[in-house]
């Protein structure tokens, strides 16, 4: 949490605020970098960014791009958002609505991560073992994003663009590693209260949620009373003990991407076995193939180290 408290201080100073409120977390720390991308450019950037995953992975990625795995643009009657879906025996499909933003480039990398994970698992496993568990579902997609951000940071010398890219990655950390863990802590505490025979009221849950926001965001943050009701609109709480897996998946993905970028061939070979694993092993054992042991604190510590380094770099720039 000290790193998150420091992030709040940096955000407050960067935005030039006397007081920082919860809603100020949603204001970009860097002015929108005036850069748009064509879909062809986005495909090329993603292909370059994921090159460390090897030629075979790149070949599958290009196959997806060239053979219409992706429903790219908005259309009448088409839903919003983005996802990857498919059935055993056929390659997956990606739905997205491309507008040419940096976020759309990351969405393309993210959803193709899901699709290629499914492609590998379906090819290597019989039907009964092909579908991977939710605990590892966000690892391949987030690993792609982590590789892509490093690629983009390495290829630009422009300070404003670097700040913009680092801000993007810092927000991923804040929204996934920290926020989802806070959600999980709230959920666990609420269930504990129920198990201990306490009556769960809206006001009691609001007090619990308010206190967690104070603990997580630290002494600089003004935690307004309105935040007490935010828990009511989080749909994931109706799927018990789901949210923590975003944080574990994100931590694992950052650790794996760091190993791959360091040139660790063992990690890369293990990652391919992980992608092929489906649910043939328990999730913890699948991740151990990549050298990531989620039964220890090490992957989370590694992810927090990356967050701290990015925050330092943002301040330096």
Secondary structure, DSSP 8 states (H G I E B T S, - for coil): -HHHHHHHHHHHHHHT-SSEEGGGGGS-SS--------HHHHHHHHHHHTGGG-HHHHHHHHHHHHTT-EE-S--TT--SS-EEE--TTS--EEE----S-HHHHHHHHHHHHHHHHHHHHHHHS-HHHHS--GGGTTHHHHHHHHHHHHHHHHH---HHHHHHHHHHHHHHIIIIIIHHHHHHHHHHHHHHHHHTT----HHHHHHHHHHHHHHHH-TTEE--GGGGGGGGG-GGGGSTT-THHHHHHHHHHHHHHHHHHTT-HHHHHHHHHHHH-TTSS-HHHHHHTTT--TTSSHHHHHHHHHHHHHHHHHHH-
